[in-house]
Amino acid sequence: MKLIYAKLWLKKYIKYNHDQLDENKLNRAIINLSHRVYKSHGRKGHNVRQNVRSTLVEYSKSELANYNLAFQKPLKVGYKPRYHPRYTARSTAYSIVRVIGRILWFLVRIVGLVIIVFIIWYVLRLFHI
């Protein structure tokens, strides 16, 4: 879902429910919409979802102002830009063992494929197909 569609959905929700507005349901709708927008973006990270959520909260505040309503308990959206690279304290021996394991797994898969092809060839030759 694109962000503009989420805003249109919020606008429609507020238009039809502004007289008996339940802010818990509105907050839940904002959370659900932010998840749907986040999934369609293809980017990862908690900050992206929080950024989308804060955009939707601000938009819902402006829409509620059109109906002379105020958002009494909006979502508290707080995020900090996090650019901390994750590193693991693993030794080079661990990396070497991991690479060797991946190479062996690759070879096992190739041998398995060759065995399957050989079995198919044998069965076809047995029945003269």
C-alpha positions in Angstrom: 0.0 0.0 0.0 1.3 3.4 -0.9 1.4 6.2 1.7 -1.1 8.3 -0.4 -3.7 5.5 -0.3 -3.2 5.2 3.5 -3.9 8.9 3.8 -7.0 8.6 1.7 -8.2 5.7 3.8 -7.7 7.8 7.0 -9.5 10.7 5.4 -12.5 8.5 4.6 -12.4 6.9 8.1 -12.4 10.3 9.8 -15.1 11.7 7.5 -17.6 8.9 8.3 -16.6 8.5 12.0 -15.9 12.0 13.2 -19.1 12.3 15.2 -18.5 9.2 17.3 -14.7 9.0 17.0 -13.0 6.4 19.1 -9.4 7.4 19.3 -8.2 3.9 20.2 -9.6 2.6 17.0 -8.1 5.5 15.1 -4.7 4.8 16.6 -5.1 1.1 15.8 -6.0 2.0 12.2 -2.9 4.2 12.0 -0.7 1.3 13.3 -2.2 -1.2 10.8 -1.8 1.2 7.9 1.8 2.0 8.8 2.5 -1.8 8.8 0.9 -2.2 5.3 2.8 0.8 3.9 6.0 -0.4 5.5 5.6 -3.8 3.9 5.1 -2.4 0.5 8.1 -0.1 0.7 10.6 -2.9 0.7 12.9 -1.1 3.0 13.8 -2.5 6.4 14.2 -1.0 9.8 12.1 0.1 12.7 12.8 3.8 11.9 11.1 3.5 8.5 7.9 2.2 10.1 8.0 4.9 12.8 8.5 7.6 10.1 5.5 6.3 8.2 3.5 6.2 11.4 4.4 9.8 12.4 3.4 11.0 8.9 0.0 9.3 9.3 -0.4 10.8 12.8 0.3 14.3 11.5 -2.1 13.8 8.6 -4.9 12.5 10.9 -4.3 15.6 13.2 -4.8 17.9 10.2 -7.9 16.0 9.0 -9.5 16.1 12.5 -8.9 19.9 12.5 -11.2 20.1 9.5 -14.0 18.8 11.7 -13.0 21.0 14.7 -11.8 18.0 16.6 -8.5 17.6 18.4 -6.5 14.4 18.8 -6.6 13.9 22.5 -4.3 10.9 22.8 -2.3 10.5 19.6 0.3 7.8 19.2 3.7 8.8 20.7 6.0 8.2 17.8 9.6 8.5 18.8 12.5 7.3 16.7 16.1 8.2 16.4 18.1 7.7 13.3 20.2 4.7 13.9 23.1 4.1 11.7 25.1 1.8 14.0 26.7 -0.9 12.0 26.2 -4.3 13.5 29.4 -6.2 14.0 29.9 -9.6 15.6 33.0 -10.5 17.5 33.7 -13.7 15.6 37.1 -15.1 15.0 38.5 -15.8 11.6 38.6 -19.5 12.4 34.8 -19.4 12.7 34.6 -17.7 9.3 36.9 -20.3 7.7 34.8 -23.2 9.1 31.7 -21.5 7.9 33.1 -21.1 4.3 34.2 -24.7 4.3 30.8 -25.9 5.5 29.1 -23.9 2.7 31.5 -25.4 0.1 30.8 -28.9 1.4 27.0 -28.3 1.4 27.3 -27.1 -2.2 29.2 -30.2 -3.2 26.6 -32.5 -1.4 23.8 -30.8 -3.4 25.6 -31.3 -6.7 26.3 -35.0 -5.9 22.6 -35.5 -4.9 21.5 -33.9 -8.2 23.9 -36.2 -10.2 22.5 -39.2 -8.3 18.9 -38.3 -9.1 19.8 -37.8 -12.8 21.5 -41.1 -12.8 18.5 -42.9 -11.3 16.2 -41.3 -13.8 18.5 -42.3 -16.7 18.6 -45.9 -15.3 14.8 -46.1 -15.0 14.3 -44.8 -18.6 16.9 -47.2 -19.9 15.3 -50.1 -18.0 11.9 -49.5 -19.6 13.4 -48.6 -23.0 11.6 -45.3 -23.1 
